[in-house]
Amino acid sequence: MMFEAVEPLLAEHADLERRLAEPATHGDPALARRLGRRYAELGAVVGAWDQLRRLTEDLEAATELADEDAGFAEEAAATAVRRDEAAARLRRLLLPRDPADAKDVILEIKSGEGGEESALFAGDLLRMYTRYAEQRGWRTEVLEAADSDLGGFKSVTLGVTGGSGTEEDPAPYAVLKFEGGVHRVQRVPVTESQGRVHTSAAGVLVLPEAEPVDVEVDPGDLRIDVFRSSGPGGQSVNTTDSAVRITHLPTGITVSCQNEKSQLQNREQALRILRSRLLAEARDRADAEAGEARRSQVRTVDRSERIRTYNYPENRISDHRTGYKAHNLDRVLDGDLAPVLDSCREADVAARLEALAE
């Protein structure tokens, strides 16, 4: 029975409670944060289990009373419904979780087909994700950006942090991981003089943010180049060698950062992105070895690989994986993204429950 998995989780929850009460744990902020998130995640399981046990006992009592007095039959039926709902919730919580669900996010948006129009759309997606994060109380930070001539972005990297990691207050990766893929837009570009609707695309890559403990980076494997920043940025940005390019020699992964005025700050931002890309590569490799296909994320920004369409003339948003469709595109672009993301999460849970049943 699936609920047999609860007992070891209860023991882990008790052990985490003990460790979090020890002062030594809080001497390492990264460790304390990681343990705290796992404790909160398991707290949801403990709460759901306690609720299920109480409702099971209530149902047994109500059933006995109903056998003696038919007047209690309605109460027994209502309790049975609540018990079934509690069992379904616990079953969802016990589904195998992606270990990265408790992590923050590095979100990269890249313009693709469509030139300047695609770059402007990349800027619209950045605003959408930033507004959505604000609504959830998450913190956002632009880590790196390459502007386009008309004010869009050829590429932009956003850090998103927050959430306790529980079902009610998930961490960013658990929610935003479904955004990875190609996003297609249909609208009249600002550069279109004939008023014709064009189609262009931007790609989104969602990486769980890696902590130093997740990925060990050998300084000897890095080539670090510094150079003068280009583009807008003010006096101190453009007149000093503050930009940093880090190349991870074993994999060839290269990350550049020039947003900050300080070379040290740019170096830290680049390492932050590099660690997340290395973690994503390790996850891809592990999944491939296990014979499991990871959820599709953008590799090339090709309109034919779209996961979602944003149709401006019809004010319509359509998710091609879940079938979700709504005519409130203006609100979605202003951050009202929850219903779209909920449809993705619900489809994911349904698919995993079906796989478990099989």
C-alpha positions as CSV (number, residue, x, y, z in Angstrom):
1,M,0.0,0.0,0.0
2,M,1.2,3.5,-0.9
3,F,0.7,4.8,2.6
4,E,3.4,2.4,4.0
5,A,5.8,5.1,2.7
6,V,4.6,7.4,5.5
7,E,6.4,5.8,8.4
8,P,10.0,6.5,7.3
9,L,9.0,10.1,6.4
10,L,7.6,10.6,9.9
11,A,11.0,9.4,11.3
12,E,12.9,11.7,8.9
13,H,10.7,14.6,10.0
14,A,11.4,13.9,13.7
15,D,15.2,13.7,13.0
16,L,15.1,17.0,11.1
17,E,13.3,18.7,13.9
18,R,16.1,17.5,16.3
19,R,18.9,18.7,13.9
20,L,17.2,22.1,13.4
21,A,17.1,22.6,17.2
22,E,20.9,22.2,17.4
23,P,22.8,25.5,17.4
24,A,25.6,24.0,15.3
25,T,23.2,23.5,12.3
26,H,22.6,27.2,12.1
27,G,26.3,27.9,12.0
28,D,26.0,26.8,8.4
29,P,23.3,29.0,6.8
30,A,23.2,26.9,3.6
31,L,22.7,23.7,5.5
32,A,20.1,25.2,7.8
33,R,18.1,26.5,4.8
34,R,18.3,23.1,3.0
35,L,17.2,21.2,6.1
36,G,14.5,23.8,6.8
37,R,13.0,23.4,3.4
38,R,13.0,19.6,3.7
39,Y,11.4,19.9,7.1
40,A,8.6,22.1,5.8
41,E,8.1,19.7,2.8
42,L,7.7,16.8,5.2
43,G,5.6,18.8,7.5
44,A,2.9,18.8,4.8
45,V,3.0,15.0,4.8
46,V,2.8,14.7,8.6
47,G,-0.2,17.1,8.6
48,A,-2.0,15.2,5.9
49,W,-1.3,11.9,7.6
50,D,-2.6,13.2,10.9
51,Q,-5.7,14.5,9.2
52,L,-6.3,11.2,7.4
53,R,-6.0,9.2,10.7
54,R,-8.4,11.6,12.5
55,L,-11.0,11.4,9.7
56,T,-10.6,7.6,9.5
57,E,-11.4,7.3,13.3
58,D,-14.3,9.8,12.9
59,L,-15.7,7.7,10.0
60,E,-15.5,4.5,12.0
61,A,-17.4,6.2,14.9
62,A,-20.0,7.8,12.6
63,T,-20.6,4.5,10.8
64,E,-21.2,2.7,14.1
65,L,-23.6,5.4,15.2
66,A,-25.4,5.2,11.8
67,D,-25.9,1.5,12.3
68,E,-27.7,2.2,15.5
69,D,-29.5,5.4,14.4
70,A,-30.2,6.2,10.8
71,G,-30.0,9.9,11.6
72,F,-26.2,9.7,11.7
73,A,-26.0,8.3,8.1
74,E,-25.7,11.8,6.5
75,E,-22.8,12.7,8.9
76,A,-21.1,9.4,8.1
77,A,-21.4,10.1,4.3
78,A,-20.0,13.6,4.7
79,T,-17.1,12.3,6.8
80,A,-16.4,9.6,4.2
81,V,-16.1,12.3,1.5
82,R,-13.7,14.3,3.6
83,R,-11.6,11.2,4.3
84,D,-11.4,10.4,0.6
85,E,-10.2,13.9,-0.1
86,A,-7.6,13.7,2.7
87,A,-6.4,10.3,1.3
88,A,-6.1,11.8,-2.2
89,R,-4.1,14.8,-0.9
90,L,-1.7,12.5,1.0
91,R,-1.4,10.3,-2.1
92,R,-0.3,13.3,-4.1
93,L,2.2,14.3,-1.4
94,L,3.7,10.9,-1.4
95,L,4.4,10.8,-5.2
96,P,8.1,10.7,-5.9
97,R,9.3,14.3,-6.0
98,D,11.9,15.9,-8.2
99,P,14.7,16.7,-5.6
100,A,15.1,20.0,-7.4
101,D,11.6,21.1,-6.5
102,A,12.8,22.7,-3.3
103,K,15.3,24.9,-5.1
104,D,15.3,28.5,-6.4
105,V,15.5,29.2,-10.1
106,I,17.8,30.5,-12.7
107,L,15.5,31.4,-15.6
108,E,17.0,32.2,-19.0
109,I,15.0,33.9,-21.8
110,K,16.5,34.0,-25.3
111,S,15.1,35.7,-28.4
112,G,14.8,33.4,-31.5
113,E,13.0,33.6,-34.8
114,G,11.6,37.1,-35.4
115,G,14.6,39.4,-34.9
116,E,13.7,42.6,-33.0
117,E,10.1,41.4,-32.5
118,S,11.3,38.3,-30.8
119,A,13.6,40.4,-28.6
120,L,10.7,42.6,-27.6
121,F,8.7,39.5,-26.7
122,A,11.5,38.2,-24.6
123,G,11.2,41.5,-22.6
124,D,7.4,40.9,-22.3
125,L,8.1,37.4,-20.8
126,L,10.6,38.8,-18.4
127,R,8.0,41.3,-17.2
128,M,5.4,38.5,-16.9
129,Y,7.7,36.3,-14.8
130,T,8.8,39.2,-12.6
131,R,5.2,40.3,-11.9
132,Y,4.2,36.8,-11.1
133,A,7.1,36.4,-8.7
134,E,6.1,39.6,-7.0
135,Q,2.6,38.3,-6.5
136,R,4.0,35.2,-4.8
137,G,6.3,37.2,-2.6
138,W,9.4,35.8,-4.4
139,R,12.5,37.9,-5.0
140,T,13.9,38.5,-8.5
141,E,17.2,39.7,-9.8
142,V,18.4,40.2,-13.3
143,L,21.8,38.5,-13.4
144,E,22.7,39.1,-17.0
145,A,21.1,40.9,-20.0
146,A,21.9,41.6,-23.6
147,D,19.7,44.4,-24.8
148,S,18.3,44.7,-28.4
149,D,18.2,48.0,-30.3
150,L,14.5,48.6,-29.7
151,G,14.5,47.9,-26.0
152,G,14.0,44.2,-25.9
153,F,16.4,41.5,-25.0
154,K,18.5,39.2,-27.1
155,S,18.9,37.2,-23.9
156,V,18.3,37.8,-20.2
157,T,18.9,35.7,-17.1
158,L,16.7,36.1,-14.1
159,G,17.3,34.7,-10.6
160,V,14.1,33.9,-8.6
161,T,14.3,33.0,-4.9
162,G,11.7,32.4,-2.2
163,G,9.1,29.9,-1.0
164,S,9.3,27.5,1.9
165,G,9.1,24.4,-0.2
166,T,5.7,23.2,1.0
167,E,2.7,22.3,-1.1
168,E,1.0,25.6,0.0
169,D,4.2,27.7,-0.5
170,P,6.3,25.9,-3.1
171,A,9.9,26.9,-4.0
172,P,10.3,28.6,-7.5
173,Y,11.6,25.6,-9.4
174,A,8.6,23.4,-8.4
175,V,6.3,25.9,-10.1
176,L,8.4,27.5,-12.9
177,K,10.0,24.3,-14.3
178,F,7.0,23.9,-16.6
179,E,7.9,27.1,-18.3
180,G,10.9,25.6,-20.1
181,G,10.3,25.5,-23.8
182,V,9.5,27.7,-26.8
183,H,6.9,30.4,-26.4
184,R,5.3,31.6,-29.6
185,V,3.7,35.1,-30.1
186,Q,1.3,36.2,-32.7
187,R,0.9,40.0,-33.1
188,V,1.5,43.0,-35.2
189,P,5.2,44.0,-34.7
190,V,6.1,47.7,-34.0
191,T,8.2,47.5,-37.1
192,E,5.3,46.4,-39.3
193,S,3.9,49.2,-41.4
194,Q,1.1,47.2,-43.1
195,G,-0.6,46.1,-39.9
196,R,0.0,42.4,-40.6
197,V,0.2,39.8,-37.8
198,H,3.6,38.1,-37.6
199,T,4.6,35.0,-35.6
200,S,7.9,34.9,-33.7
201,A,9.3,33.0,-30.8
202,A,11.4,33.2,-27.7
203,G,12.9,30.3,-25.7
204,V,12.8,29.8,-21.9
205,L,15.2,27.6,-20.1
206,V,14.5,26.9,-16.4
207,L,17.4,25.7,-14.2
208,P,17.3,24.8,-10.5
209,E,19.7,27.1,-8.8
210,A,22.7,25.0,-7.6
211,E,24.3,25.7,-4.2
212,P,28.0,25.2,-3.8
213,V,27.3,21.9,-2.0
214,D,25.4,20.6,-5.0
215,V,28.1,21.1,-7.6
216,E,31.8,21.1,-6.8
217,V,33.7,23.4,-9.2
218,D,37.4,23.0,-9.3
219,P,39.1,26.4,-9.8
220,G,41.7,24.7,-12.0
221,D,38.9,23.8,-14.4
222,L,38.0,27.4,-15.0
223,R,39.4,30.0,-17.4
224,I,38.4,33.5,-16.3
225,D,38.6,36.4,-18.8
226,V,37.9,40.0,-17.9
227,F,36.9,42.6,-20.5
228,R,35.3,46.0,-20.8
229,S,31.5,46.0,-20.7
230,S,29.6,47.0,-23.8
231,G,26.2,48.6,-24.2
232,P,24.4,51.0,-21.8
233,G,25.5,51.0,-18.2
234,G,27.0,54.4,-17.3
235,Q,30.5,55.7,-16.8
236,S,32.0,53.1,-14.4
237,V,30.5,50.1,-16.3
238,N,31.9,51.0,-19.7
239,T,35.3,52.4,-18.8
240,T,36.7,49.6,-16.6
241,D,37.4,45.9,-17.2
242,S,34.5,44.8,-15.0
243,A,32.9,42.2,-17.3
244,V,33.7,38.6,-16.6
245,R,33.6,35.5,-18.9
246,I,34.1,32.1,-17.2
247,T,34.7,29.0,-19.3
248,H,34.4,25.6,-17.7
249,L,37.1,23.7,-19.5
250,P,35.9,20.1,-19.1
251,T,32.4,20.9,-20.5
252,G,33.1,23.9,-22.6
253,I,30.2,25.8,-20.9
254,T,30.8,29.5,-21.0
255,V,29.0,32.2,-18.9
256,S,29.5,36.0,-19.3
257,C,28.3,38.7,-16.9
258,Q,28.6,42.4,-17.2
259,N,25.6,43.8,-15.4
260,E,27.3,44.8,-12.2
261,K,29.9,47.6,-11.8
262,S,32.2,45.4,-9.8
263,Q,34.3,42.7,-11.4
264,L,33.9,40.6,-8.2
265,Q,30.1,40.9,-8.4
266,N,30.1,39.8,-12.0
267,R,32.3,36.9,-11.2
268,E,30.0,35.7,-8.4
269,Q,26.9,36.1,-10.7
270,A,28.7,34.1,-13.5
271,L,29.6,31.3,-11.1
272,R,26.1,31.2,-9.8
273,I,24.8,30.6,-13.4
274,L,27.6,28.2,-14.2
275,R,26.8,26.0,-11.2
276,S,23.2,25.8,-12.2
277,R,24.1,24.9,-15.8
278,L,26.5,22.2,-14.5
279,L,23.8,20.8,-12.2
280,A,21.3,20.7,-15.1
281,E,23.8,18.9,-17.2
282,A,24.4,16.3,-14.5
283,R,20.7,15.8,-14.1
284,D,20.3,15.3,-17.9
285,R,23.1,12.8,-17.8
286,A,21.6,10.9,-14.9
287,D,18.2,10.8,-16.4
288,A,19.6,9.5,-19.7
289,E,21.5,6.7,-17.9
290,A,18.3,5.7,-16.1
291,G,16.5,5.7,-19.4
292,E,14.1,8.5,-18.4
293,A,13.3,11.4,-20.7
294,R,13.3,14.7,-18.9
295,R,10.6,17.2,-19.5
296,S,11.4,19.1,-22.7
297,Q,13.3,22.3,-22.4
298,V,14.4,24.7,-25.1
299,R,17.6,23.9,-26.9
300,T,16.9,25.7,-30.2
301,V,14.3,28.4,-30.5
302,D,12.2,26.8,-33.2
303,R,8.6,27.8,-33.6
304,S,7.6,24.2,-34.4
305,E,8.6,23.2,-30.9
306,R,6.3,25.6,-29.1
307,I,4.8,24.8,-25.7
308,R,2.5,27.9,-25.6
309,T,1.1,30.5,-27.9
310,Y,0.3,34.2,-27.0
311,N,-2.2,35.5,-29.6
312,Y,-2.6,39.3,-29.2
313,P,-5.4,39.9,-31.8
314,E,-7.6,37.4,-29.9
315,N,-6.2,38.3,-26.4
316,R,-5.8,34.5,-26.1
317,I,-3.2,32.3,-24.4
318,S,-3.0,28.6,-25.3
319,D,-0.9,25.9,-23.6
320,H,-0.3,23.1,-26.1
321,R,0.6,20.5,-23.5
322,T,-2.4,20.7,-21.3
323,G,-5.0,22.1,-23.6
324,Y,-5.5,25.2,-21.3
325,K,-6.9,28.1,-23.2
326,A,-8.2,31.5,-22.0
327,H,-8.9,35.0,-23.4
328,N,-7.2,37.0,-20.8
329,L,-3.7,37.4,-22.3
330,D,-3.4,40.9,-21.1
331,R,-3.8,39.8,-17.5
332,V,-1.4,36.8,-17.9
333,L,1.3,39.1,-19.3
334,D,0.7,41.3,-16.3
335,G,1.6,38.4,-14.0
336,D,-1.7,36.5,-13.7
337,L,0.0,33.3,-14.6
338,A,-1.3,31.0,-11.8
339,P,-4.1,29.3,-13.7
340,V,-1.8,28.4,-16.6
341,L,0.8,27.0,-14.3
342,D,-1.8,25.2,-12.2
343,S,-3.0,23.4,-15.4
344,C,0.6,22.2,-15.9
345,R,1.0,21.0,-12.3
346,E,-2.3,19.2,-12.3
347,A,-1.5,17.5,-15.6
348,D,1.9,16.4,-14.2
349,V,0.3,15.0,-11.0
350,A,-2.3,13.1,-13.0
351,A,0.3,11.6,-15.3
352,R,2.4,10.5,-12.3
353,L,-0.6,9.0,-10.5
354,E,-1.5,7.1,-13.7
355,A,2.0,5.8,-14.0
356,L,2.0,4.7,-10.4
357,A,-1.3,2.9,-10.9
358,E,0.1,1.0,-13.9
